[in-house]
Amino acid sequence: MPRYIIEREMGEIDLSALEEVGRKSNEVVAGMEGVVWIRSYISEAEGKIYCEYEAPNPEAVYEHARLAGLPVTRVSLVAMEVDPSMFH
């Protein structure tokens, strides 16, 4: 399954609303075949959230965001995953 990194321009991030946003995202994912939310990284300093998803195509990523009420600044297809253990 293709993997994507989604960049979301959030402006000021309200961490108190994070639980509600996460629940809504999970609710939408549950109704979409082949879409999996893997993890997200929050940068309060930049006002951005970077999310990692598996999805059949970029259109599914955009549809998830639309249904969850989340902004999408950029969707990038991950070509390869590397980690430090591969370079010893």
N, C-alpha and C positions, 0 to 999 in steps of 0.2 A: 504494500500500500504506500503511495507517495506520502512524504512528510513535508510539512510547510512550517515556516516561521512567519508569524503575522505580527506586524508592527502596528500598534494602536497609539495614536496621539490622543492623550486623555486630558491634557492641561493639568490643572491641579487635581491630584488623585485623592479621593476621599476614602481612606482606609476603613472607615466605619461602614461604608456601603459595600465593601468587598465581599462579605458573606452573601448578601442578596444577589450581587452580580454573578458570583460563582454558582449559586443555586440555579439562577436563570439559565446560565450557560449549560449546566449539567442537564437541566430539563429539556432544553432544545436538542442537545447531543443525543439524549435518550430516544428522541423521535426521528433521528436521522440515521439511515443505514450507512455504515462505513466511516462515520466521522467520530474521531476519538480525540479528546482534549488530553494531552500528555502532561504539560506543565506550563507555567507562566512565570516570567521574571518582571518585577516591578521596579522602575526607576523613578522615584519621587522627584529627584533632582532634574530629570529631563521631562517629566510629565508623560512618560510613555510606559506601555506594557508590551512585552514581547511574549507571544504565545507560541507554543509548539503543538501542532495538530497533525494527525493522520487523516487524510480525506481522499476520496477517489479522484478529485480534481479541484482546481481553484474555485470553480463556481460553487461547490459545496461549502467551501470556507466562507465565501461571501454570503451565501444563503444562511449559514449558521449565524454570522454576525448580524445580518438583517433581523432574523427572528429573535435573537437575544438582545437586540438594541445596542450593539457594540460598534464602535467606529473601526474602520480598517484604513490604515494609511498605505500599507504595502504588504503584499503576499509574496514570499520568496520560496521557491521549490528547493528543498535540500537535496543536493546531488550526492553527498557522501557525509558520513559521520566519522569523525576521528577523535581519539582521546590520547593522553600522554602515554598510556601503556603500550601503544602501538609503536613507539619510537625509542625503545631501549636497546 
